[in-house]
Structures are given as structure tokens and as C-alpha cells.
Amino acid sequence: MGPRVLLFVLIAPLAGAGKDGAAALEELERKYSIRVVVAPERFAVRWGSLKLITGDVPKETKASSYSELLLAEFGIYPVSFVKKSRLWAIYLCADLRYHGERRTAIPDHRRNILYLDVERARHAERYVRKVIHHEFFHMVDIVDDGELYRDPGWARLNSDTFRYGRGGAAMQRDPDASLPDDSTPGFLNRYSTSGIQEDKAEVFAHMIREYAAVERRAKDDEILRKKVAYMKELLANFCPEINATFWQTRSTP
């Protein structure tokens, strides 16, 4: 029997997260007034006329440990920031795919839902934590000005000869794309060079998770330094609580 094809996401109990995981997800729901769901069955959600977001029921142990990790990461954000992002629900699952290709996370900005695979790449916790912020930023980015793939102000920060690649989807099979790489001035890794939307999301995710390291890189990289300043201004305009005091908390080891 194939996955159930949905026009919208099922809203289900948190039983699949186990006792500790369910408690973490309930805390997330209370704090941010969002719905957090552990997939109770295989599902498929239409994205456009042909493509699907699909996923499966996760192992309870994985869902439980991920739920606590998710609470720690989302807990960084002011409530007003999440509210302004229009995020409505987070859907936790396994074997998450977009049009058949594996994904660790998918932001569905049409329905304001963030899909997260609680099993993929769990051996690389640093990556898993950053990807939560990366994909959530895509939702912030499009709510900010209605644009995801265009930002002339950001583009002007790059060198005159630089051109972005074919988008993040084109780099999904490169296991090293997200690793630190300073070979291209202004970029944190190869994945950042794939598209303007990925560049912005990577800068944001690294600033949230590794702010001090980004600041150190930026001291010797003028382009990256300007991107950090641009990101701070963008976020402060979007949500005044993402201010200098907020970044001071991120710079503390």
C-alpha cells in the first residue's frame, strides 16, 4: 500500500515521540503557539501539480531524542520571531523526500509547515542542528519581502565575477558541500555558492550556531563581514528582538 496522498498535513497526537520527546514538543507548542506532529503513518503532500513531499513514521527513540534537540534549537528564538515567520506546524518524520530525493528538512512556505527528518544524518549532530536553522530561515526569508531567489542588495556584496550555481538541489549528492570551506571569498562552504537563497540561509544558520567562528572568519573576509552586517540589519528590521543583545548571547561559548 502506497503513502496516503494529502492535500494538507494530518494533525496527530505526539505519541510517537515517547514520554520525554512528547514533553519537549508540548513545550515547543506552548511557547510558540505552533503545532508539532510526529508522523503517525506514511504520507505524501502535493507540492504543485506533480511533485510530492513524502515521509514515513519515525522510530520512537529517534523522534524522542530529536524532539529534545529541536526544543533546544528553537528555544534560541524570541517568540515574536517565530510568530512573524508565520510558521504554523512542524512535522517530524523519517525517510523525508522531495520529488523522490532524500532531504533532511523541507520548508513548505505554501502551508507554513517545516518538515524535519528525525533519522537522517543523526551521526552528524552539528549538521543536524544547523539544518534546522537553515531551513527555518527560508521561511523567514520569503515572508520578509516575498522573495526567496532574489536579493539584489545581497548579490551586490559578492565580487563582480561571481555567479551562483544551480541551487541547493543540484548539490544534494555532494556529501562535503556543507563542510567549512574558505576557498571562495565571502562564502562559508560550497553549498553557499549554489544559490543566493542558500547563501543567506547558511550565513544565518552559522551565525545562530557558531557566531564566534563566523566573526573570526569575517575579520579577514570583507565580503563575509558585509554579509553578516546585512543579515543583522535584515533580521532586526524583520523582528526588533533580533538585536545586538541577541547576538551577544550567541557569541557566548
C-alpha positions in Angstrom: 0.0 0.0 0.0 1.5 3.3 -1.0 1.6 6.5 1.0 -1.6 8.4 1.7 -1.7 11.5 -0.5 -2.8 14.5 1.5 -3.9 18.0 0.5 -2.8 19.1 3.9 -0.9 17.6 6.8 -2.6 15.4 9.3 -2.7 16.8 12.7 -1.9 13.9 15.0 -1.0 13.2 18.7 2.6 13.3 19.9 2.6 9.6 21.0 5.3 8.7 18.5 7.9 10.8 20.3 7.9 8.9 23.6 7.3 10.4 27.0 10.3 12.7 27.1 10.0 13.7 23.5 6.3 14.4 23.8 7.1 16.7 26.8 9.6 18.6 24.7 7.2 19.0 21.8 4.4 20.1 24.1 6.7 22.8 25.5 7.5 24.0 21.9 3.8 24.2 21.2 3.0 26.2 24.3 5.9 28.6 23.9 5.5 29.4 20.2 1.8 28.6 19.6 2.6 26.2 16.8 1.6 22.6 16.2 4.3 19.9 16.4 3.4 16.5 14.9 5.1 13.1 14.8 4.0 11.4 11.6 1.6 8.6 12.5 1.7 7.0 9.1 3.3 7.2 5.7 2.3 10.4 3.9 2.6 12.4 0.7 1.8 16.1 0.4 1.3 17.7 -3.0 3.8 20.4 -3.9 2.5 22.0 -7.1 0.8 19.8 -9.8 3.3 17.0 -9.9 5.9 17.0 -7.1 5.4 15.5 -3.7 6.8 15.8 -0.2 6.8 12.3 1.3 7.8 10.8 4.6 7.3 7.9 6.9 6.7 7.0 10.6 10.0 7.6 12.5 11.4 5.3 15.2 10.2 6.4 18.6 13.7 6.6 20.1 14.9 8.8 17.2 11.8 11.0 17.4 12.3 11.4 21.2 15.9 12.4 21.1 15.3 14.7 18.1 12.4 16.4 19.9 14.7 17.4 22.8 17.3 18.6 20.3 14.6 20.6 18.4 13.4 22.3 21.6 17.0 23.4 22.4 17.5 24.8 18.9 14.1 26.5 18.5 14.4 27.8 22.1 17.0 30.2 20.9 14.4 32.2 19.1 12.3 35.0 20.6 8.6 34.1 20.4 7.9 37.2 18.3 10.4 36.0 15.7 8.7 32.7 15.2 5.3 34.3 15.1 6.4 36.7 12.4 7.7 33.8 10.3 4.1 32.5 10.1 5.3 29.1 10.9 2.2 27.0 11.7 3.4 23.5 12.2 6.5 21.3 12.4 6.1 17.7 11.1 8.6 15.1 12.3 9.1 12.0 10.2 11.6 9.6 8.7 12.6 9.0 5.0 11.7 12.6 4.1 11.8 13.1 0.3 11.1 15.9 -2.2 10.1 14.5 -5.6 11.8 11.2 -4.6 15.1 12.7 -3.4 16.1 12.4 0.2 16.1 15.6 2.3 17.0 16.3 5.9 14.4 19.1 6.1 11.9 20.8 3.8 10.3 24.2 4.4 6.8 24.3 2.9 6.2 28.0 2.7 2.9 27.5 0.9 1.4 25.9 4.0 3.8 27.4 6.6 5.0 23.9 7.7 8.5 22.8 8.4 9.2 19.1 7.7 12.1 17.5 9.6 13.6 14.0 9.2 14.5 12.9 12.7 16.6 9.9 11.5 18.8 11.2 8.6 22.4 12.3 9.4 22.0 11.9 13.2 25.6 10.8 13.3 26.5 14.4 12.5 24.8 16.4 15.2 26.5 19.7 14.3 25.0 19.4 10.8 21.5 18.4 12.1 21.3 21.4 14.4 22.4 23.9 11.7 20.0 22.5 9.1 17.0 23.3 11.4 18.0 27.0 11.4 18.9 26.9 7.7 15.6 25.6 6.6 13.6 27.8 9.0 15.4 30.8 7.6 14.0 30.1 4.2 10.5 30.6 5.7 11.6 33.9 7.3 13.3 35.0 4.0 10.2 34.6 1.9 7.9 36.2 4.5 10.3 39.1 4.8 9.8 40.5 1.3 8.0 37.8 -0.7 11.3 36.9 -2.4 13.4 33.7 -2.0 15.6 33.6 -5.1 16.3 37.3 -5.5 18.0 39.8 -3.3 19.8 42.5 -5.3 21.4 44.1 -2.2 22.9 40.8 -1.1 24.0 39.9 -4.6 25.9 43.2 -4.8 28.1 42.2 -1.8 29.8 39.5 -3.9 32.6 40.1 -6.3 31.7 41.3 -9.8 32.9 38.0 -11.3 31.0 35.6 -9.0 27.9 33.7 -10.2 25.7 31.4 -8.1 25.2 27.8 -9.2 22.0 25.9 -10.0 20.6 25.9 -6.5 20.8 23.6 -3.4 19.0 20.7 -5.2 22.0 20.4 -7.5 24.3 19.8 -4.6 22.3 17.2 -2.7 24.6 14.4 -3.7 27.8 16.2 -2.6 28.4 14.9 1.0 31.1 17.6 1.6 29.2 20.6 0.3 28.3 21.8 3.8 31.7 21.4 5.3 33.7 24.6 6.1 35.5 25.9 3.0 37.1 29.3 2.7 38.3 28.8 -0.9 35.8 31.3 -2.2 35.9 34.7 -0.5 32.6 35.6 1.1 31.3 32.0 1.4 31.3 29.6 4.3 31.1 26.5 2.2 30.4 25.2 -1.3 26.7 24.8 -0.6 26.5 28.6 -0.1 27.7 29.1 -3.6 24.8 27.2 -5.1 22.2 29.9 -4.8 21.5 33.3 -3.2 18.8 31.7 -1.0 21.2 29.0 0.2 24.0 31.6 0.8 21.7 33.7 3.1 20.4 30.6 4.9 23.9 29.3 5.6 25.1 32.6 6.9 22.1 32.8 9.2 22.4 29.2 10.4 26.1 29.6 11.2 25.5 32.9 13.0 23.0 31.2 15.2 25.0 28.1 15.9 28.7 29.3 15.6 28.6 33.1 15.8 32.1 33.5 17.3 33.6 31.4 14.5 31.7 33.4 11.8 33.0 36.6 13.4 36.6 35.3 13.3 36.3 34.4 9.6 34.7 37.8 8.9 37.7 39.7 10.3 39.8 38.5 7.3 37.0 38.3 4.8 35.5 41.7 3.8 32.6 40.1 1.8 31.6 37.8 4.6 31.8 40.7 7.0 29.4 42.7 4.9 27.0 39.7 4.7 27.0 39.4 8.4 26.1 43.1 8.8 23.4 42.8 6.1 21.9 39.8 7.8 21.8 41.6 11.2 20.1 44.5 9.6 17.6 42.3 7.7 16.7 40.4 10.9 16.4 43.5 13.1 14.0 45.1 10.6 12.0 41.8 10.5 12.0 41.4 14.3 13.4 44.1 16.6 14.2 41.4 19.2 16.9 40.1 17.0 19.2 42.9 18.1 22.7 43.4 19.4 21.7 41.9 22.8 20.5 38.7 21.0 23.9 38.4 19.1 25.8 38.9 22.3 24.1 35.8 23.7 25.1 33.8 20.5 28.8 34.9 20.9 29.0 33.2 24.3 30.5 29.7 24.0 
